[in-house]
Amino acid sequence: MEHRAFKKILAELVNELTAAQVATLNEELATRGSPSTVCRLIEQHFEKDKKCPHCGGKQLRRWGRASGLQRFMCSGCNKTFNALTGKPLARLRYKERWPGYLRSLADSLSIRRSAARADVSTNTAFRWRHRFLEAQKHVKSQELTGIGEVDETFFLKSFKGLRSLLRPARKRGGRAKKRGLSKEQVPVLIARDRHANHIDAVLGDRSKKAVSNVLGGKMAKDIILCTDSDPAIIAFAKDEGLKCETFIASKGEHGKGPIHVQNVNGYISRLKKWMARFNGVATKYLASYLGWRRMLDLRAAPITPKNLLISALC
């Protein structure tokens, strides 16, 4: 762009943008279009806990550079590495295109639209999605306190992406052949409290053991657990010695003052509506999508390319 035209646009922007918009623009520019900028953010994060990913040693020597990143040699195990070794983002290329792709994650775009925004192939966009979301699968609250709400929701079991199926393919997500619950459905447990603490997981089955594997040791002893009439959740609460309040929506029971399940039901409604845009999610990737939605819903930090990149490095 010609310098004079650029100065004119810049002057117009300064006069029109709000302080919040200026901050957003600065955030976008800070991670746009430069592999060196992305590499600098990666290395700054690595410096906070600088150690060998192979043995945990901290006696490190610089060992040249490759792919824009500083390499190190560990004096303990004599292995070389960089800031991404052992991370989900290791060996991914085109770092200058990561910010554009991360903005598509913030906007919940489809694979094709994400690929177009970052100017990469759909195969690359698909691989990047699950690499960037890998860390989010494990970012969950360690304990629920106060008033907690627990419920289950269900998603169609999906083998999307497989070359050979044991049944005819469903178009654009499709529907189950049988009404109600069946082996075609995958149960997902959702637990939340009134302090924005959140735990969820894909269950192998609807047993008390499956619920205990997810929630065991993560409930404060004085918590009031609110749920529907699910026997596995009620049995778990009994075994843990937790106070449990149950409601049966089909009988018109919706709660008693602050004791209700509207919080968790509202989240499930938002989750379902958000998932619908992907026209069915492969069951093996369902945990990644749960982590993605959890990140967008809780918003502990602004959803920016920089913050998404840092969260993927944890």
Secondary structure, 3 states (H helix, E strand, C coil): CCHHHHHHHHHHHHHHCCHHHHHHHHHHHHCCCCHHHHHHHHHHHHHCCCCCCCCCCCCEEEEEEECCEEEEEECCCCCEECCCCCCCCCCCCCHHHHHHHHHHHHCCCCHHHHHHHHCCCHHHHHHHHHHHHCHHHHCCCCCECCEEEEEEEEEECCCCCCCCCCCCCCHHHCCCCCCCCCCCEEEEEEEEECCCCEEEEECCCCCHHHHHHHHCCCECCCCEEEECCCHHHHHHHHHHCCEEEECCHHHCCCEECCEECHHHHHHHHHHHHHHHHHCCCCHHHHHHHHHHHHHHHHCCCCCCHHHHHHHHHC
